[in-house]
Amino acid sequence: MELYLFFAFLLLYVITSFLLPEDMLRKIWTLAFILSFAVTSIAIGFVRLSRQDVMMDANQLNWYYILFLFGMVSVALGAFNLWMYRKPLWKIMFSKASGDTDDDADDDS
């Protein structure tokens, strides 16, 4: 199932990279990342707060713990990245469409 999603998103990226301008492409995929980050953090929050007893053997418990741990690490790193790159993200999200994509003219780098 995960491989189907990966290849579907890869195909969608290739199609959008040929059909859309670069600034619109960045907006779409950055918004998709932010949305997936938010959904992942909400899902991990529900898992953390529900504290339900689950019937599973030790091997399954180890894998769920590893998934939960790396999910939390990715949420924490995503939050740090959103904070560190807030100015470029703001530019991507709210800039006007332009044909010039030269980044050398940026004064706040």
Contacts in CASP RR format, 6 or more apart in sequence:
PFRMAT RR
TARGET T0000
AUTHOR 0000-0000-0000
METHOD contacts of the structure
MODEL  1
MELYLFFAFLLLYVITSFLLPEDMLRKIWTLAFILSFAVTSIAIGFVRLS
RQDVMMDANQLNWYYILFLFGMVSVALGAFNLWMYRKPLWKIMFSKASGD
TDDDADDDS
13 29 0 8 1.000
16 25 0 8 1.000
16 28 0 8 1.000
16 29 0 8 1.000
17 25 0 8 1.000
20 28 0 8 1.000
21 97 0 8 1.000
21 99 0 8 1.000
22 101 0 8 1.000
23 92 0 8 1.000
23 95 0 8 1.000
23 97 0 8 1.000
23 98 0 8 1.000
23 99 0 8 1.000
23 101 0 8 1.000
24 97 0 8 1.000
26 92 0 8 1.000
27 92 0 8 1.000
27 93 0 8 1.000
30 89 0 8 1.000
30 92 0 8 1.000
30 93 0 8 1.000
31 93 0 8 1.000
34 82 0 8 1.000
37 75 0 8 1.000
37 78 0 8 1.000
37 82 0 8 1.000
40 71 0 8 1.000
40 74 0 8 1.000
40 75 0 8 1.000
41 75 0 8 1.000
41 79 0 8 1.000
44 68 0 8 1.000
44 71 0 8 1.000
44 72 0 8 1.000
44 75 0 8 1.000
47 68 0 8 1.000
54 61 0 8 1.000
54 64 0 8 1.000
56 64 0 8 1.000
82 89 0 8 1.000
87 108 0 8 1.000
END
